[in-house]
Amino acid sequence: MTAFTPTYDVVDEAVAAGYFPPRHPVEITDAVELTPGVVRLTFRDPYIAKHARPAQFVNLFTYDPLMPMPRPFGVSETDGDLVSVIFAVVGKGTEEFAGLDAGDSIQVLGPLGRPFDTKQAAHYVLVAGGLGVPPLIYTAQRLAADPAARTTAVFGYRNEHFADRFIEPYADATVSIDESEGNVITLLDRLEADGGLTVDGLDTVILSCGPLPMMKAVAAWAAKRDLACQLSMEQRMGCGYGTCVLCTVDTVDGRLKVCADGPVFTRERLGWGE
C-alpha cells in the first residue's frame, strides 16, 4: 500500500477559496475486522470530521487503475479529526480497503449527499439492518449532543451484533435482533406495545437505513401510525455526486439521484406506505 504523505494544502486552499475540497489523500490510523468480512476503517481528515452530517457519505478510491469508480460509505463515527466507516468485504475494491494498515494512505472525497433532517426536538427511532447500521451510529452520535433529542436504536443483524457497542454510548436505548429471532418490525412492535415510542412527550421520528425490503416495511409501519419517516437509500453509485446518473430511484417527483438528491428521502417522497 502507499504510505501517507502529510499534506492538507489542497483541502485548506479549497476551503479558503470557498470551494468544496477535491479528492485528496488521507492517513489510515486503524483498520479492524469486527466480524468475518466486516471491517471498521478509520482515517484522519479534519474537514470531513468537522462537516459530515448524519447519513452523509464519503467516497473512497482504490489504487487499481482498472477500478476508477469510488466506493461510497456512510460515515459511522468521528473522534476529533478522525473519521470511521464500516463496510463489508464484497469485491476487489473493499478487499483492498480491508488490507490497509495504520500509516497507509487512501484517496477520499466528501462529505457527500443530503443528510437526515434532525433539527426537530423529537424522539428519533433509528432503524437499521445489516450494513445500513453504520450511518445510524453517527446519527446517534450527533443527536447525543442535542439536549432536545432522544434516541432509540433498533438494529437488525443477520447473525453477530457487530455494532451495538459503538452506538450504546450515544443512544438513550438500544435494542437489536438477528434473523433467528425476528426482524426490526418485530422490535418496533415490541417497542410500541411497551410504550417505548412515547418519550418525554416528544413527537416520534423514524430514521432508517438498510436493505430495500426492510426500509419499505419500516415505511409502511410508520405510515400506518402516521409517523414521520426518513429513509437513507442504499444504491449502486458511480461518481457519487450526480454526474453519471447511475443511482436513480423512483419518487413521486420522478426519477431522482440518490447521491445528490438523497441519499435521504421521506417516505412521502418515495411514495412508500401510502
C-alpha positions as CSV (number, residue, x, y, z in Angstrom):
1,M,0.0,0.0,0.0
2,T,1.0,3.6,-0.3
3,A,2.4,5.4,2.7
4,F,0.7,8.6,3.7
5,T,2.5,11.9,3.0
6,P,1.1,14.6,5.3
7,T,-0.4,17.3,3.1
8,Y,-3.7,19.1,3.6
9,D,-2.8,22.0,1.4
10,V,-5.3,21.1,-1.2
11,V,-8.1,21.0,1.3
12,D,-7.1,24.2,3.1
13,E,-6.7,26.1,-0.2
14,A,-10.1,24.9,-1.5
15,V,-11.8,25.9,1.8
16,A,-10.1,29.3,1.9
17,A,-11.3,29.9,-1.7
18,G,-14.9,28.9,-0.8
19,Y,-14.8,25.7,-2.8
20,F,-15.7,22.1,-1.8
21,P,-12.4,20.2,-1.3
22,P,-11.4,17.9,-4.1
23,R,-10.3,14.3,-3.8
24,H,-7.3,14.1,-1.6
25,P,-5.1,11.6,0.3
26,V,-5.7,10.8,4.0
27,E,-3.8,8.8,6.5
28,I,-5.2,5.5,7.7
29,T,-5.0,5.3,11.5
30,D,-6.7,2.0,12.2
31,A,-8.3,-1.0,10.5
32,V,-10.0,-3.7,12.4
33,E,-12.2,-6.7,11.5
34,L,-15.4,-6.5,13.6
35,T,-16.7,-9.9,12.5
36,P,-15.7,-12.1,9.5
37,G,-16.0,-9.9,6.4
38,V,-17.0,-6.7,8.2
39,V,-14.3,-4.1,8.7
40,R,-14.1,-0.8,10.5
41,L,-11.6,1.6,8.8
42,T,-10.5,4.9,10.4
43,F,-8.7,7.7,8.7
44,R,-7.6,11.3,9.6
45,D,-9.5,14.1,7.9
46,P,-10.2,17.3,9.9
47,Y,-12.5,18.6,7.2
48,I,-14.8,15.6,6.9
49,A,-14.8,15.1,10.7
50,K,-16.0,18.7,11.2
51,H,-18.5,18.9,8.4
52,A,-20.1,15.5,7.9
53,R,-23.8,15.3,8.8
54,P,-25.9,12.3,9.7
55,A,-26.4,9.9,6.7
56,Q,-23.8,11.7,4.5
57,F,-21.2,9.5,2.9
58,V,-17.6,9.6,1.7
59,N,-16.1,8.2,-1.5
60,L,-13.0,6.0,-1.1
61,F,-10.8,5.3,-4.1
62,T,-8.7,2.2,-4.8
63,Y,-5.2,2.3,-6.3
64,D,-6.2,0.0,-9.1
65,P,-6.4,1.9,-12.4
66,L,-8.9,-0.7,-13.7
67,M,-11.3,0.4,-10.9
68,P,-11.6,4.1,-11.4
69,M,-15.0,4.5,-9.7
70,P,-15.0,5.2,-6.0
71,R,-16.9,3.2,-3.3
72,P,-19.3,5.2,-1.1
73,F,-19.5,4.5,2.6
74,G,-21.7,6.3,5.2
75,V,-19.7,8.0,8.0
76,S,-20.1,5.8,11.1
77,E,-18.3,7.9,13.7
78,T,-16.0,10.8,14.3
79,D,-13.5,11.5,17.0
80,G,-11.6,14.8,16.9
81,D,-10.2,14.8,13.3
82,L,-10.7,11.0,12.9
83,V,-13.4,9.5,10.7
84,S,-14.6,5.9,10.7
85,V,-16.5,3.9,8.2
86,I,-17.8,0.3,8.5
87,F,-18.2,-1.9,5.4
88,A,-18.5,-5.5,4.2
89,V,-15.8,-7.0,2.0
90,V,-17.7,-7.9,-1.1
91,G,-15.3,-7.4,-4.0
92,K,-11.8,-6.3,-5.1
93,G,-12.3,-2.7,-4.0
94,T,-13.4,-3.4,-0.5
95,E,-10.8,-6.2,-0.3
96,E,-8.1,-3.6,-1.0
97,F,-9.5,-1.3,1.7
98,A,-9.7,-4.2,4.2
99,G,-6.0,-4.8,3.7
100,L,-4.9,-1.3,4.7
101,D,-2.8,-0.7,7.8
102,A,-2.1,2.3,10.0
103,G,0.3,4.6,8.2
104,D,-1.1,3.7,4.7
105,S,-3.0,6.3,2.7
106,I,-6.2,6.3,0.8
107,Q,-7.9,8.9,-1.5
108,V,-11.1,10.3,-0.2
109,L,-13.8,12.7,-1.3
110,G,-16.6,14.0,0.9
111,P,-18.8,14.5,2.8
112,L,-21.4,14.0,0.1
113,G,-25.2,13.7,-0.1
114,R,-28.2,15.2,1.7
115,P,-28.3,14.3,5.4
116,F,-31.2,13.4,7.8
117,D,-33.2,16.4,9.0
118,T,-32.7,16.3,12.7
119,K,-33.5,19.9,13.6
120,Q,-36.8,19.0,15.3
121,A,-36.9,18.3,19.0
122,A,-38.1,14.7,18.8
123,H,-37.7,11.1,19.8
124,Y,-35.7,9.7,17.0
125,V,-36.1,5.9,16.4
126,L,-33.0,4.8,14.4
127,V,-34.0,1.7,12.5
128,A,-31.3,-0.1,10.6
129,G,-30.4,-3.5,9.2
130,G,-27.0,-5.0,8.3
131,L,-24.6,-2.6,6.7
132,G,-27.3,0.1,7.0
133,V,-26.3,0.3,10.7
134,P,-23.2,2.5,10.4
135,P,-24.8,5.8,9.3
136,L,-27.2,5.5,12.2
137,I,-24.3,5.2,14.7
138,Y,-23.1,8.6,13.5
139,T,-26.7,9.9,13.6
140,A,-26.9,8.9,17.3
141,Q,-23.5,10.4,18.0
142,R,-24.7,13.8,16.6
143,L,-28.0,13.6,18.3
144,A,-26.4,12.9,21.6
145,A,-25.1,16.4,21.6
146,D,-28.7,17.8,21.3
147,P,-30.4,18.2,24.7
148,A,-33.8,18.4,22.9
149,A,-33.5,15.0,21.2
150,R,-33.9,11.4,22.5
151,T,-32.8,8.4,20.6
152,T,-33.7,4.7,20.5
153,A,-31.6,2.4,18.2
154,V,-33.5,-0.6,16.6
155,F,-31.0,-2.8,14.8
156,G,-31.4,-6.0,12.9
157,Y,-28.5,-8.3,12.1
158,R,-28.0,-11.5,10.1
159,N,-26.2,-13.1,13.0
160,E,-23.5,-11.3,15.0
161,H,-24.5,-8.0,16.6
162,F,-21.3,-6.2,15.5
163,A,-22.3,-2.6,16.0
164,D,-24.2,-2.4,19.3
165,R,-21.1,-1.5,21.3
166,F,-20.5,1.5,19.0
167,I,-23.9,3.1,19.4
168,E,-24.6,2.3,23.0
169,P,-22.5,5.3,24.3
170,Y,-24.7,7.7,22.2
171,A,-28.3,6.2,22.1
172,D,-30.7,6.5,25.1
173,A,-31.8,3.0,24.4
174,T,-30.6,0.2,22.1
175,V,-32.4,-3.0,21.1
176,S,-31.2,-5.4,18.5
177,I,-32.2,-8.7,16.9
178,D,-30.9,-11.3,14.5
179,E,-32.6,-13.5,11.9
180,S,-33.0,-16.4,14.3
181,E,-35.3,-14.2,16.5
182,G,-37.1,-11.9,14.0
183,N,-36.5,-8.6,12.4
184,V,-36.7,-4.8,13.0
185,I,-40.5,-4.9,12.6
186,T,-40.6,-7.4,15.5
187,L,-38.7,-4.9,17.6
188,L,-40.8,-1.9,16.5
189,D,-44.0,-3.9,17.5
190,R,-42.5,-4.6,20.9
191,L,-41.4,-1.0,21.4
192,E,-44.9,0.2,20.6
193,A,-46.5,-2.4,22.9
194,D,-44.2,-1.4,25.8
195,G,-44.9,2.3,25.3
196,G,-41.4,2.9,24.1
197,L,-42.5,5.1,21.2
198,T,-43.6,7.9,23.5
199,V,-40.6,9.5,25.2
200,D,-40.8,12.8,27.2
201,G,-43.9,13.8,25.3
202,L,-41.8,14.3,22.1
203,D,-43.0,13.5,18.6
204,T,-41.6,10.3,17.2
205,V,-39.5,10.4,14.0
206,I,-38.1,7.3,12.4
207,L,-34.8,7.4,10.6
208,S,-33.9,4.3,8.7
209,C,-31.2,2.7,6.5
210,G,-30.7,-0.8,5.3
211,P,-31.9,-3.3,2.7
212,L,-34.7,-2.1,0.4
213,P,-37.4,-4.7,1.6
214,M,-36.6,-3.7,5.2
215,M,-37.0,0.0,4.6
216,K,-40.2,-0.4,2.7
217,A,-41.6,-2.4,5.6
218,V,-40.4,0.3,8.0
219,A,-42.0,3.0,5.9
220,A,-45.3,1.1,5.8
221,W,-45.2,0.5,9.6
222,A,-44.6,4.3,10.1
223,A,-47.3,5.3,7.6
224,K,-49.9,3.1,9.4
225,R,-49.2,5.1,12.6
226,D,-48.8,8.4,10.8
227,L,-45.2,8.8,12.0
228,A,-42.6,10.9,10.2
229,C,-40.1,8.6,8.5
230,Q,-36.9,9.5,6.6
231,L,-35.0,6.8,4.7
232,S,-31.4,6.8,3.6
233,M,-31.3,4.8,0.4
234,E,-28.6,2.4,-0.5
235,Q,-27.9,2.3,-4.2
236,R,-25.1,1.3,-6.5
237,M,-23.3,4.6,-7.4
238,G,-20.7,5.6,-10.0
239,C,-19.4,9.1,-9.3
240,G,-21.2,9.8,-6.1
241,Y,-22.0,13.4,-6.8
242,G,-24.7,13.5,-9.5
243,T,-22.8,13.4,-12.8
244,C,-23.1,9.8,-14.0
245,V,-26.9,9.4,-13.3
246,L,-26.3,5.8,-12.3
247,C,-28.0,5.8,-8.9
248,T,-31.5,6.9,-9.8
249,V,-34.6,6.0,-7.8
250,D,-38.3,6.3,-8.5
251,T,-40.1,9.0,-6.4
252,V,-43.4,10.9,-6.7
253,D,-41.3,13.7,-8.2
254,G,-39.9,11.4,-10.9
255,R,-36.6,9.7,-11.0
256,L,-34.0,11.3,-8.7
257,K,-30.3,10.7,-8.0
258,V,-29.6,9.0,-4.7
259,C,-26.2,10.6,-4.4
260,A,-27.2,14.2,-5.0
261,D,-30.9,14.4,-4.3
262,G,-30.5,11.9,-1.4
263,P,-29.5,9.6,0.0
264,V,-32.2,10.7,2.4
265,F,-35.8,10.8,1.3
266,T,-39.1,11.0,3.2
267,R,-41.5,8.1,2.9
268,E,-44.0,10.5,1.2
269,R,-41.5,11.5,-1.5
270,L,-40.7,7.9,-2.2
271,G,-44.4,7.1,-2.3
272,W,-44.0,4.3,0.2
273,G,-46.6,3.1,2.7
274,E,-49.3,5.5,1.3
